[in-house]
């Protein structure tokens, strides 16, 4: 291909907005459940006193495919043609040259894969955003084990319908994770915001929803030595409906004292979940 493709930025829809190709509603755009949950180990008790949660950037995720999923194809001939027509550099190419470029991309072995890698390398968006992960399931044994220190931690239940929950979903996008081991079909038409809400099926037990926010939006950023920056967002305790614990909770006394003495949490109950109510995943 002659000149390199201009650097792309993740937009709300896709790299190429083709009529009929971009849905009005994406798979991640679902109505919020009334309650979403956040699992914490005992050492994160300060989240409730500080009223701040961490939005995590891609570099701290276990899965390096997160925010940067696999892609099957660079694009169809129609998509590449549409992209070249809107690109300020490529739009100046003669039509015959554009068609030759399209033929070269689609018919040269390995060329699409090379372009996908090149384009993903240009994308800065995955490294410019962070996410706050929530779960729609409060009774997952695996979640309690993996994210709440084998039941020694606690779970915060957020009332998503409370007006103050908006502090955790705006500015930015909030949506439901789509789990799939299939690569995204087309870089040009479908590698947009949906790529932020896609994970491999091995993580399906997380039943995840996530709030995605640009790093530049954070006013509170801690910078530990030799560790990634920590981006913190305020929440209002008014949107916390409940705090859930198991019998092995290591901070039950602290949690019950907090809701009894801190006026911000007088409306919040500490609820004990019995083992028989846990299920897999």
C-alpha positions in Angstrom: 0.0 0.0 0.0 1.4 3.4 -0.9 1.2 6.0 1.8 0.6 4.8 5.4 -2.9 5.0 6.8 -3.4 8.0 9.0 -3.4 7.3 12.7 -6.9 6.4 13.9 -8.6 7.3 17.1 -11.2 5.2 18.8 -14.5 7.0 18.3 -18.0 6.3 19.6 -18.8 4.2 16.5 -16.0 3.0 14.3 -13.2 4.1 12.0 -15.6 4.1 9.0 -19.2 5.1 9.4 -20.9 3.2 6.6 -24.7 3.5 6.2 -26.2 0.5 7.7 -22.9 -0.9 9.0 -22.8 0.9 12.3 -25.8 0.0 14.6 -27.6 2.7 16.5 -27.2 0.6 19.6 -24.1 -1.4 20.3 -24.0 -4.7 22.2 -22.7 -3.0 25.3 -25.5 -0.4 25.4 -27.9 -2.1 27.7 -30.2 -0.6 30.4 -28.3 -0.6 33.7 -29.3 -3.2 36.3 -30.9 -1.6 39.4 -27.8 -2.7 41.4 -24.2 -3.3 40.4 -21.6 -4.7 42.8 -17.9 -4.1 43.5 -15.8 -6.8 45.2 -13.0 -5.7 47.5 -10.4 -7.4 49.8 -10.2 -6.3 53.4 -7.4 -3.8 52.8 -9.7 -1.7 50.6 -11.9 -0.7 53.5 -10.6 2.8 53.0 -12.6 3.0 49.8 -15.7 3.6 52.0 -14.1 6.2 54.2 -12.3 8.0 51.3 -15.3 7.7 49.0 -13.0 7.2 46.1 -12.7 4.3 43.7 -9.9 3.5 41.3 -10.3 3.5 37.5 -7.7 1.1 36.2 -5.6 1.6 33.1 -4.9 -1.2 30.6 -1.3 -1.8 31.8 -2.5 -3.2 35.1 -5.0 -5.7 33.6 -4.2 -9.5 33.7 -5.5 -9.9 30.1 -3.4 -7.9 27.7 -6.2 -8.4 25.1 -8.4 -6.1 27.2 -9.2 -2.9 25.4 -7.2 -4.2 22.4 -9.1 -7.4 21.2 -8.1 -9.5 18.2 -9.3 -8.5 14.7 -10.1 -10.9 11.9 -10.0 -8.6 8.9 -8.8 -5.0 8.1 -12.0 -4.3 6.2 -14.0 -5.1 3.1 -13.4 -3.4 -0.2 -16.4 -1.1 0.5 -15.0 -0.2 3.9 -11.5 0.5 2.7 -12.9 2.6 -0.2 -15.1 4.6 2.3 -12.1 5.1 4.6 -9.9 6.3 1.8 -12.6 8.7 0.7 -12.8 10.4 4.1 -9.1 10.4 4.9 -7.6 13.8 4.1 -4.4 12.3 2.5 -5.8 9.3 0.7 -8.9 11.1 -0.6 -6.6 12.9 -3.1 -5.5 9.6 -4.7 -6.9 9.0 -8.2 -9.7 6.5 -8.3 -7.7 4.0 -10.2 -4.9 4.1 -7.7 -7.3 3.7 -4.8 -8.8 0.6 -6.5 -5.2 -0.8 -7.0 -4.5 -0.2 -3.3 -7.7 -2.0 -2.3 -6.8 -5.0 -4.5 -3.3 -5.1 -3.1 -4.6 -5.1 0.5 -7.2 -7.8 0.0 -5.2 -10.1 -2.4 -1.7 -10.0 -1.0 -1.1 -12.7 1.6 -0.4 -11.3 5.0 -1.0 -7.7 4.0 -4.3 -7.4 6.0 -2.6 -8.8 9.1 0.2 -6.3 8.7 -2.2 -3.4 8.4 -4.2 -4.5 11.4 -1.0 -4.6 13.5 0.1 -1.3 12.2 -3.2 0.4 12.8 -3.5 -1.0 16.3 0.0 0.3 17.0 -1.1 3.8 16.0 -4.1 3.7 18.2 -3.4 5.7 21.4 -7.0 5.4 22.8 -6.5 2.1 24.8 -3.7 3.7 26.7 -5.6 7.0 27.3 -8.6 5.5 29.1 -9.2 3.6 32.3 -12.1 1.5 33.6 -14.0 1.0 36.8 -15.2 -2.7 36.8 -18.5 -3.7 38.4 -20.4 -7.0 38.5 -24.1 -7.7 38.2 -23.8 -10.8 40.4 -23.3 -10.5 44.2 -23.4 -14.3 45.0 -20.7 -15.6 42.8 -18.4 -17.9 44.8 -15.6 -17.5 42.3 -15.8 -13.7 42.5 -15.8 -13.8 46.3 -12.7 -16.0 46.2 -10.8 -14.1 43.5 -11.6 -10.5 44.2 -12.6 -10.5 47.9 -9.8 -12.5 49.4 -11.6 -15.8 49.6 -14.6 -14.2 51.4 -12.6 -12.2 53.9 -13.4 -9.0 52.1 -16.7 -7.3 51.3 -18.9 -6.2 48.4 -20.4 -2.8 47.8 -23.8 -2.6 46.2 -24.3 0.5 44.1 -27.8 1.8 43.4 -27.5 2.6 39.8 -30.8 4.5 39.8 -29.8 6.9 42.5 -28.9 10.3 41.0 -25.5 10.4 42.6 -24.4 7.3 40.8 -23.8 9.6 37.8 -20.5 10.5 39.4 -19.2 7.0 38.4 -20.7 6.9 34.9 -20.1 10.4 33.6 -18.0 11.7 31.9 -17.4 8.6 29.9 -19.2 5.5 28.7 -20.8 2.7 30.8 -21.8 -0.6 29.4 -22.1 -4.4 29.7 -19.2 -6.6 28.7 -19.7 -8.9 25.7 -17.7 -12.2 26.1 -16.4 -13.9 23.0 -13.4 -15.7 21.8 -14.1 -14.7 18.2 -12.1 -11.8 16.8 -13.7 -8.6 15.8 -14.8 -9.0 12.2 -13.5 -5.7 10.7 -11.0 -3.2 12.0 -12.5 -0.4 9.9 -16.2 -0.8 10.7 -16.4 -2.4 14.1 -13.2 -1.5 16.0 -14.7 1.4 17.9 -16.0 1.9 21.4 -17.3 -1.7 21.3 -13.7 -2.9 21.7 -13.7 -1.4 25.2 -16.6 -3.7 26.2 -15.3 -7.0 24.9 -13.5 -9.8 26.8 -12.6 -13.4 26.3 -15.0 -16.1 27.5 -12.6 -17.2 30.2 -13.7 -14.1 32.1 -17.4 -14.6 31.7 -17.8 -15.5 35.4 -17.2 -11.8 36.2 -20.6 -10.8 34.7 -18.9 -7.4 34.2 -20.2 -3.9 33.5 -17.6 -1.2 33.2 -17.4 2.6 33.2 -14.8 3.9 30.8 -13.2 7.3 31.3 -10.4 9.3 29.7 -7.3 9.6 31.9 -7.3 13.4 31.4 -10.6 13.6 33.2 -9.2 12.7 36.6 -8.5 15.3 39.2 -7.0 12.9 41.7 -4.0 10.9 40.5 -1.5 9.2 42.9 1.9 8.4 41.4 3.5 5.6 43.5 7.2 5.1 42.9 7.9 2.3 40.3 4.2 1.6 39.9 1.5 2.7 37.4 -0.4 5.9 38.3 -3.6 5.5 40.4 -6.6 7.4 39.0 -9.3 8.0 41.6 -12.9 9.1 41.2 -15.2 10.4 43.9 -18.5 8.7 44.6 -21.4 9.8 46.9 -22.2 7.3 49.7 -25.9 8.0 49.0 -25.7 5.7 46.1 -24.5 2.7 48.2 -27.5 0.6 48.9 -25.9 -2.2 50.9 -22.6 -3.7 52.0 -22.4 -7.5 51.7 -20.2 -9.8 53.7 -19.6 -13.5 54.3 -19.0 -15.2 57.7 -15.3 -15.1 57.1 -15.2 -11.3 56.7 -12.1 -9.9 58.3 -13.5 -6.4 58.6 -17.0 -7.0 59.8 -16.6 -5.1 63.0 -15.1 -2.1 61.1 -17.9 -2.1 58.5 -20.7 -2.3 61.1 -19.1 0.4 63.1 -18.8 2.6 60.0 -22.5 2.4 59.1 -23.5 2.9 62.8 -21.3 6.0 63.4 -20.8 7.7 60.0 -23.8 9.7 59.0 -23.0 9.2 55.3 -23.9 5.5 55.7 -26.8 5.6 58.1 -29.0 4.3 55.2 -26.7 1.4 54.4 -27.2 -2.1 55.7 -24.4 -4.6 56.3 -25.9 -7.9 55.1 -24.5 -11.4 55.8 -24.7 -13.8 52.9 -24.8 -17.5 54.0 -22.6 -20.0 52.1 -25.7 -21.9 50.8 -26.7 -18.8 48.8 -23.4 -18.6 46.9 -23.3 -20.3 43.5 -21.0 -20.9 40.7 -19.6 -19.1 38.8 
